[in-house]
């Protein structure tokens, strides 16, 4: 049993570079995915801001036209 354990530990040392490179690739993919999700969230926030600004300008324009029409009737 001890010989098998020693042999296994010896073989594991050979595989550590592969395991480390796989871990680095996995971390890189996770970081890229996180950055992409943050960018998507920021784009969604920007779209919401633009919609809100457009709604505010539309409301302002409707009110302006209403008062302009009222002023022309006098």
Biopython code that builds the backbone (N, CA, C, O; Angstrom):
import numpy as np
from Bio.PDB.StructureBuilder import StructureBuilder

atoms = [
    (1, "UNK", "N", (0.825, -1.195, 0.000)),
    (1, "UNK", "CA", (0.000, 0.000, 0.000)),
    (1, "UNK", "C", (0.865, 1.253, 0.000)),
    (1, "UNK", "O", (0.576, 2.216, -0.709)),
    (2, "UNK", "N", (1.929, 1.233, 0.801)),
    (2, "UNK", "CA", (2.830, 2.388, 0.863)),
    (2, "UNK", "C", (3.535, 2.615, -0.466)),
    (2, "UNK", "O", (3.713, 3.753, -0.901)),
    (3, "UNK", "N", (3.939, 1.507, -1.114)),
    (3, "UNK", "CA", (4.612, 1.642, -2.406)),
    (3, "UNK", "C", (3.668, 2.252, -3.441)),
    (3, "UNK", "O", (4.072, 3.092, -4.246)),
    (4, "UNK", "N", (2.426, 1.826, -3.410)),
    (4, "UNK", "CA", (1.445, 2.360, -4.352)),
    (4, "UNK", "C", (1.225, 3.842, -4.097)),
    (4, "UNK", "O", (1.106, 4.622, -5.042)),
    (5, "UNK", "N", (1.168, 4.237, -2.840)),
    (5, "UNK", "CA", (0.982, 5.642, -2.494)),
    (5, "UNK", "C", (2.172, 6.475, -2.949)),
    (5, "UNK", "O", (2.005, 7.568, -3.489)),
    (6, "UNK", "N", (3.369, 5.956, -2.728)),
    (6, "UNK", "CA", (4.577, 6.667, -3.160)),
    (6, "UNK", "C", (4.614, 6.784, -4.684)),
    (6, "UNK", "O", (4.971, 7.831, -5.224)),
    (7, "UNK", "N", (4.252, 5.730, -5.355)),
    (7, "UNK", "CA", (4.244, 5.736, -6.830)),
    (7, "UNK", "C", (3.202, 6.746, -7.349)),
    (7, "UNK", "O", (3.460, 7.475, -8.308)),
    (8, "UNK", "N", (2.041, 6.778, -6.712)),
    (8, "UNK", "CA", (0.996, 7.716, -7.108)),
    (8, "UNK", "C", (1.465, 9.147, -6.918)),
    (8, "UNK", "O", (1.266, 9.987, -7.795)),
    (9, "UNK", "N", (2.083, 9.430, -5.785)),
    (9, "UNK", "CA", (2.592, 10.781, -5.536)),
    (9, "UNK", "C", (3.646, 11.161, -6.564)),
    (9, "UNK", "O", (3.702, 12.314, -6.994)),
    (10, "UNK", "N", (4.471, 10.223, -6.959)),
    (10, "UNK", "CA", (5.476, 10.481, -7.986)),
    (10, "UNK", "C", (4.844, 10.799, -9.333)),
    (10, "UNK", "O", (5.324, 11.667, -10.062)),
    (11, "UNK", "N", (3.785, 10.105, -9.655)),
    (11, "UNK", "CA", (3.106, 10.358, -10.929)),
    (11, "UNK", "C", (2.337, 11.679, -10.900)),
    (11, "UNK", "O", (2.248, 12.369, -11.916)),
    (12, "UNK", "N", (1.786, 12.028, -9.748)),
    (12, "UNK", "CA", (1.035, 13.274, -9.646)),
    (12, "UNK", "C", (1.913, 14.484, -9.937)),
    (12, "UNK", "O", (1.451, 15.465, -10.521)),
    (13, "UNK", "N", (3.156, 14.416, -9.537)),
    (13, "UNK", "CA", (4.072, 15.521, -9.794)),
    (13, "UNK", "C", (4.177, 15.772, -11.295)),
    (13, "UNK", "O", (4.297, 16.920, -11.723)),
    (14, "UNK", "N", (4.135, 14.729, -12.083)),
    (14, "UNK", "CA", (4.195, 14.877, -13.540)),
    (14, "UNK", "C", (2.943, 15.551, -14.102)),
    (14, "UNK", "O", (3.010, 16.213, -15.137)),
    (15, "UNK", "N", (1.809, 15.389, -13.432)),
    (15, "UNK", "CA", (0.550, 15.933, -13.943)),
    (15, "UNK", "C", (0.245, 17.344, -13.452)),
    (15, "UNK", "O", (-0.656, 17.995, -13.982)),
    (16, "UNK", "N", (0.972, 17.825, -12.458)),
    (16, "UNK", "CA", (0.685, 19.159, -11.927)),
    (16, "UNK", "C", (0.765, 20.257, -12.987)),
    (16, "UNK", "O", (-0.095, 21.138, -12.975)),
    (17, "UNK", "N", (1.737, 20.268, -13.901)),
    (17, "UNK", "CA", (1.743, 21.314, -14.933)),
    (17, "UNK", "C", (0.468, 21.306, -15.783)),
    (17, "UNK", "O", (-0.031, 22.365, -16.162)),
    (18, "UNK", "N", (-0.053, 20.122, -16.079)),
    (18, "UNK", "CA", (-1.289, 20.034, -16.860)),
    (18, "UNK", "C", (-2.482, 20.551, -16.062)),
    (18, "UNK", "O", (-3.323, 21.288, -16.576)),
    (19, "UNK", "N", (-2.533, 20.150, -14.803)),
    (19, "UNK", "CA", (-3.625, 20.599, -13.943)),
    (19, "UNK", "C", (-3.559, 22.115, -13.779)),
    (19, "UNK", "O", (-4.589, 22.788, -13.831)),
    (20, "UNK", "N", (-2.375, 22.650, -13.585)),
    (20, "UNK", "CA", (-2.225, 24.098, -13.437)),
    (20, "UNK", "C", (-2.632, 24.843, -14.700)),
    (20, "UNK", "O", (-3.288, 25.882, -14.621)),
    (21, "UNK", "N", (-2.252, 24.326, -15.860)),
    (21, "UNK", "CA", (-2.623, 25.004, -17.106)),
    (21, "UNK", "C", (-4.136, 24.940, -17.330)),
    (21, "UNK", "O", (-4.734, 25.899, -17.817)),
    (22, "UNK", "N", (-4.749, 23.816, -16.976)),
    (22, "UNK", "CA", (-6.205, 23.711, -17.088)),
    (22, "UNK", "C", (-6.871, 24.698, -16.139)),
    (22, "UNK", "O", (-7.872, 25.318, -16.500)),
    (23, "UNK", "N", (-6.337, 24.851, -14.944)),
    (23, "UNK", "CA", (-6.885, 25.805, -13.978)),
    (23, "UNK", "C", (-6.745, 27.239, -14.498)),
    (23, "UNK", "O", (-7.665, 28.043, -14.344)),
    (24, "UNK", "N", (-5.614, 27.562, -15.104)),
    (24, "UNK", "CA", (-5.412, 28.896, -15.666)),
    (24, "UNK", "C", (-6.394, 29.164, -16.805)),
    (24, "UNK", "O", (-6.954, 30.257, -16.895)),
    (25, "UNK", "N", (-6.605, 28.180, -17.672)),
    (25, "UNK", "CA", (-7.555, 28.337, -18.766)),
    (25, "UNK", "C", (-8.967, 28.525, -18.218)),
    (25, "UNK", "O", (-9.720, 29.377, -18.691)),
    (26, "UNK", "N", (-9.309, 27.733, -17.233)),
    (26, "UNK", "CA", (-10.631, 27.838, -16.603)),
    (26, "UNK", "C", (-10.826, 29.216, -15.972)),
    (26, "UNK", "O", (-11.888, 29.821, -16.119)),
    (27, "UNK", "N", (-9.812, 29.710, -15.276)),
    (27, "UNK", "CA", (-9.898, 31.046, -14.676)),
    (27, "UNK", "C", (-10.029, 32.125, -15.747)),
    (27, "UNK", "O", (-10.789, 33.080, -15.582)),
    (28, "UNK", "N", (-9.291, 31.972, -16.839)),
    (28, "UNK", "CA", (-9.383, 32.938, -17.935)),
    (28, "UNK", "C", (-10.770, 32.969, -18.551)),
    (28, "UNK", "O", (-11.304, 34.040, -18.842)),
    (29, "UNK", "N", (-11.347, 31.804, -18.746)),
    (29, "UNK", "CA", (-12.704, 31.736, -19.300)),
    (29, "UNK", "C", (-13.689, 32.373, -18.325)),
    (29, "UNK", "O", (-14.575, 33.122, -18.738)),
    (30, "UNK", "N", (-13.540, 32.081, -17.038)),
    (30, "UNK", "CA", (-14.438, 32.651, -16.037)),
    (30, "UNK", "C", (-14.309, 34.181, -16.003)),
    (30, "UNK", "O", (-15.318, 34.883, -15.927)),
    (31, "UNK", "N", (-13.087, 34.694, -16.059)),
    (31, "UNK", "CA", (-12.878, 36.143, -16.059)),
    (31, "UNK", "C", (-13.488, 36.798, -17.299)),
    (31, "UNK", "O", (-14.121, 37.850, -17.208)),
    (32, "UNK", "N", (-13.293, 36.166, -18.452)),
    (32, "UNK", "CA", (-13.870, 36.689, -19.687)),
    (32, "UNK", "C", (-15.396, 36.703, -19.606)),
    (32, "UNK", "O", (-16.034, 37.671, -20.020)),
    (33, "UNK", "N", (-15.968, 35.647, -19.082)),
    (33, "UNK", "CA", (-17.415, 35.562, -18.931)),
    (33, "UNK", "C", (-17.925, 36.632, -17.972)),
    (33, "UNK", "O", (-18.942, 37.272, -18.241)),
    (34, "UNK", "N", (-17.227, 36.830, -16.855)),
    (34, "UNK", "CA", (-17.624, 37.869, -15.892)),
    (34, "UNK", "C", (-17.567, 39.259, -16.515)),
    (34, "UNK", "O", (-18.469, 40.071, -16.308)),
    (35, "UNK", "N", (-16.509, 39.537, -17.279)),
    (35, "UNK", "CA", (-16.395, 40.836, -17.946)),
    (35, "UNK", "C", (-17.523, 41.042, -18.937)),
    (35, "UNK", "O", (-18.088, 42.132, -19.037)),
    (36, "UNK", "N", (-17.847, 39.984, -19.672)),
    (36, "UNK", "CA", (-18.925, 40.080, -20.653)),
    (36, "UNK", "C", (-20.264, 40.363, -19.961)),
    (36, "UNK", "O", (-21.041, 41.199, -20.421)),
    (37, "UNK", "N", (-20.524, 39.665, -18.862)),
    (37, "UNK", "CA", (-21.776, 39.886, -18.138)),
    (37, "UNK", "C", (-21.863, 41.312, -17.591)),
    (37, "UNK", "O", (-22.932, 41.922, -17.611)),
    (38, "UNK", "N", (-20.737, 41.843, -17.102)),
    (38, "UNK", "CA", (-20.732, 43.225, -16.619)),
    (38, "UNK", "C", (-21.025, 44.194, -17.761)),
    (38, "UNK", "O", (-21.759, 45.167, -17.586)),
    (39, "UNK", "N", (-20.449, 43.922, -18.930)),
    (39, "UNK", "CA", (-20.683, 44.785, -20.094)),
    (39, "UNK", "C", (-22.148, 44.734, -20.509)),
    (39, "UNK", "O", (-22.737, 45.763, -20.838)),
    (40, "UNK", "N", (-22.737, 43.549, -20.495)),
    (40, "UNK", "CA", (-24.149, 43.411, -20.845)),
    (40, "UNK", "C", (-25.010, 44.183, -19.845)),
    (40, "UNK", "O", (-25.957, 44.868, -20.232)),
    (41, "UNK", "N", (-24.674, 44.066, -18.554)),
    (41, "UNK", "CA", (-25.417, 44.805, -17.527)),
    (41, "UNK", "C", (-25.315, 46.310, -17.752)),
    (41, "UNK", "O", (-26.306, 47.027, -17.611)),
    (42, "UNK", "N", (-24.126, 46.790, -18.098)),
    (42, "UNK", "CA", (-23.938, 48.216, -18.344)),
    (42, "UNK", "C", (-24.733, 48.659, -19.570)),
    (42, "UNK", "O", (-25.307, 49.749, -19.578)),
    (43, "UNK", "N", (-24.769, 47.827, -20.595)),
    (43, "UNK", "CA", (-25.542, 48.156, -21.788)),
    (43, "UNK", "C", (-27.034, 48.206, -21.466)),
    (43, "UNK", "O", (-27.751, 49.074, -21.964)),
    (44, "UNK", "N", (-27.496, 47.285, -20.640)),
    (44, "UNK", "CA", (-28.908, 47.299, -20.235)),
    (44, "UNK", "C", (-29.237, 48.570, -19.467)),
    (44, "UNK", "O", (-30.294, 49.166, -19.671)),
    (45, "UNK", "N", (-28.333, 48.986, -18.584)),
    (45, "UNK", "CA", (-28.536, 50.217, -17.818)),
    (45, "UNK", "C", (-28.573, 51.415, -18.761)),
    (45, "UNK", "O", (-29.394, 52.316, -18.593)),
    (46, "UNK", "N", (-27.678, 51.426, -19.757)),
    (46, "UNK", "CA", (-27.635, 52.528, -20.720)),
    (46, "UNK", "C", (-28.933, 52.590, -21.515)),
    (46, "UNK", "O", (-29.465, 53.675, -21.750)),
    (47, "UNK", "N", (-29.444, 51.435, -21.928)),
    (47, "UNK", "CA", (-30.704, 51.404, -22.676)),
    (47, "UNK", "C", (-31.834, 51.956, -21.809)),
    (47, "UNK", "O", (-32.651, 52.739, -22.293)),
    (48, "UNK", "N", (-31.892, 51.569, -20.559)),
    (48, "UNK", "CA", (-32.937, 52.075, -19.663)),
    (48, "UNK", "C", (-32.833, 53.592, -19.493)),
    (48, "UNK", "O", (-33.847, 54.289, -19.476)),
    (49, "UNK", "N", (-31.610, 54.096, -19.368)),
    (49, "UNK", "CA", (-31.421, 55.551, -19.243)),
    (49, "UNK", "C", (-31.899, 56.261, -20.510)),
    (49, "UNK", "O", (-32.557, 57.299, -20.437)),
    (50, "UNK", "N", (-31.567, 55.699, -21.659)),
    (50, "UNK", "CA", (-31.978, 56.317, -22.916)),
    (50, "UNK", "C", (-33.507, 56.305, -23.067)),
    (50, "UNK", "O", (-34.093, 57.276, -23.545)),
    (51, "UNK", "N", (-34.137, 55.219, -22.662)),
    (51, "UNK", "CA", (-35.599, 55.140, -22.731)),
    (51, "UNK", "C", (-36.219, 56.178, -21.802)),
    (51, "UNK", "O", (-37.174, 56.861, -22.174)),
    (52, "UNK", "N", (-35.672, 56.295, -20.588)),
    (52, "UNK", "CA", (-36.190, 57.285, -19.641)),
    (52, "UNK", "C", (-36.008, 58.707, -20.157)),
    (52, "UNK", "O", (-36.909, 59.535, -20.025)),
    (53, "UNK", "N", (-34.854, 58.994, -20.741)),
    (53, "UNK", "CA", (-34.621, 60.334, -21.295)),
    (53, "UNK", "C", (-35.569, 60.614, -22.457)),
    (53, "UNK", "O", (-36.104, 61.716, -22.573)),
    (54, "UNK", "N", (-35.776, 59.622, -23.314)),
    (54, "UNK", "CA", (-36.695, 59.803, -24.442)),
    (54, "UNK", "C", (-38.113, 60.048, -23.935)),
    (54, "UNK", "O", (-38.832, 60.882, -24.485)),
    (55, "UNK", "N", (-38.515, 59.334, -22.900)),
    (55, "UNK", "CA", (-39.855, 59.530, -22.338)),
    (55, "UNK", "C", (-39.986, 60.923, -21.734)),
    (55, "UNK", "O", (-41.019, 61.575, -21.885)),
    (56, "UNK", "N", (-38.938, 61.378, -21.047)),
    (56, "UNK", "CA", (-38.975, 62.715, -20.448)),
    (56, "UNK", "C", (-39.063, 63.785, -21.538)),
    (56, "UNK", "O", (-39.851, 64.722, -21.416)),
    (57, "UNK", "N", (-38.269, 63.657, -22.595)),
    (57, "UNK", "CA", (-38.321, 64.629, -23.688)),
    (57, "UNK", "C", (-39.667, 64.591, -24.394)),
    (57, "UNK", "O", (-40.188, 65.638, -24.779)),
    (58, "UNK", "N", (-40.235, 63.416, -24.570)),
    (58, "UNK", "CA", (-41.547, 63.299, -25.204)),
    (58, "UNK", "C", (-42.610, 63.991, -24.340)),
    (58, "UNK", "O", (-43.450, 64.728, -24.855)),
    (59, "UNK", "N", (-42.568, 63.752, -23.045)),
    (59, "UNK", "CA", (-43.528, 64.407, -22.152)),
    (59, "UNK", "C", (-43.355, 65.922, -22.205)),
    (59, "UNK", "O", (-44.340, 66.659, -22.264)),
    (60, "UNK", "N", (-42.103, 66.391, -22.185)),
    (60, "UNK", "CA", (-41.829, 67.821, -22.259)),
    (60, "UNK", "C", (-42.385, 68.409, -23.556)),
    (60, "UNK", "O", (-42.995, 69.478, -23.546)),
    (61, "UNK", "N", (-42.175, 67.710, -24.665)),
    (61, "UNK", "CA", (-42.648, 68.189, -25.960)),
    (61, "UNK", "C", (-44.173, 68.232, -25.998)),
    (61, "UNK", "O", (-44.751, 69.177, -26.535)),
    (62, "UNK", "N", (-44.826, 67.224, -25.435)),
    (62, "UNK", "CA", (-46.300, 67.224, -25.388)),
    (62, "UNK", "C", (-46.821, 68.397, -24.567)),
    (62, "UNK", "O", (-47.772, 69.066, -24.972)),
    (63, "UNK", "N", (-46.212, 68.645, -23.434)),
    (63, "UNK", "CA", (-46.632, 69.769, -22.585)),
    (63, "UNK", "C", (-46.374, 71.090, -23.294)),
    (63, "UNK", "O", (-47.212, 71.990, -23.247)),
    (64, "UNK", "N", (-45.223, 71.218, -23.949)),
    (64, "UNK", "CA", (-44.891, 72.444, -24.679)),
    (64, "UNK", "C", (-45.920, 72.713, -25.781)),
    (64, "UNK", "O", (-46.397, 73.838, -25.931)),
    (65, "UNK", "N", (-46.254, 71.683, -26.541)),
    (65, "UNK", "CA", (-47.250, 71.843, -27.610)),
    (65, "UNK", "C", (-48.621, 72.207, -27.043)),
    (65, "UNK", "O", (-49.328, 73.039, -27.612)),
    (66, "UNK", "N", (-48.993, 71.593, -25.933)),
    (66, "UNK", "CA", (-50.273, 71.887, -25.308)),
    (66, "UNK", "C", (-50.363, 73.366, -24.944)),
    (66, "UNK", "O", (-51.338, 74.038, -25.282)),
    (67, "UNK", "N", (-49.334, 73.870, -24.250)),
    (67, "UNK", "CA", (-49.363, 75.278, -23.843)),
    (67, "UNK", "C", (-49.221, 76.219, -25.031)),
    (67, "UNK", "O", (-49.780, 77.316, -25.024)),
    (68, "UNK", "N", (-48.485, 75.806, -26.040)),
    (68, "UNK", "CA", (-48.360, 76.627, -27.240)),
    (68, "UNK", "C", (-49.709, 76.730, -27.956)),
    (68, "UNK", "O", (-50.082, 77.806, -28.422)),
    (69, "UNK", "N", (-50.426, 75.638, -28.042)),
    (69, "UNK", "CA", (-51.763, 75.659, -28.649)),
    (69, "UNK", "C", (-52.727, 76.508, -27.812)),
    (69, "UNK", "O", (-53.544, 77.244, -28.363)),
    (70, "UNK", "N", (-52.633, 76.407, -26.500)),
    (70, "UNK", "CA", (-53.505, 77.204, -25.620)),
    (70, "UNK", "C", (-53.192, 78.699, -25.798)),
    (70, "UNK", "O", (-54.103, 79.527, -25.803)),
    (71, "UNK", "N", (-51.928, 79.034, -25.942)),
    (71, "UNK", "CA", (-51.554, 80.430, -26.091)),
    (71, "UNK", "C", (-52.043, 80.994, -27.430)),
    (71, "UNK", "O", (-52.389, 82.173, -27.518)),
    (72, "UNK", "N", (-52.071, 80.168, -28.452)),
    (72, "UNK", "CA", (-52.536, 80.606, -29.775)),
    (72, "UNK", "C", (-54.047, 80.825, -29.818)),
    (72, "UNK", "O", (-54.537, 81.557, -30.678)),
    (73, "UNK", "N", (-54.781, 80.212, -28.917)),
    (73, "UNK", "CA", (-56.227, 80.364, -28.894)),
    (73, "UNK", "C", (-56.663, 81.672, -28.249)),
    (73, "UNK", "O", (-57.799, 82.107, -28.435)),
    (74, "UNK", "N", (-55.791, 82.288, -27.510)),
    (74, "UNK", "CA", (-56.166, 83.548, -26.833)),
    (74, "UNK", "C", (-55.994, 84.691, -27.739)),
    (74, "UNK", "O", (-56.257, 85.830, -27.353)),
]
sb = StructureBuilder()
sb.init_structure("model")
sb.init_model(0)
sb.init_chain("A")
sb.init_seg("    ")
for serial, (resi, resn, name, xyz) in enumerate(atoms, 1):
    if name == "N":
        sb.init_residue(resn, " ", resi, " ")
    sb.init_atom(name, np.array(xyz, "f"), 0.0, 1.0, " ", f" {name:<3s}", serial, name[0])
structure = sb.get_structure()
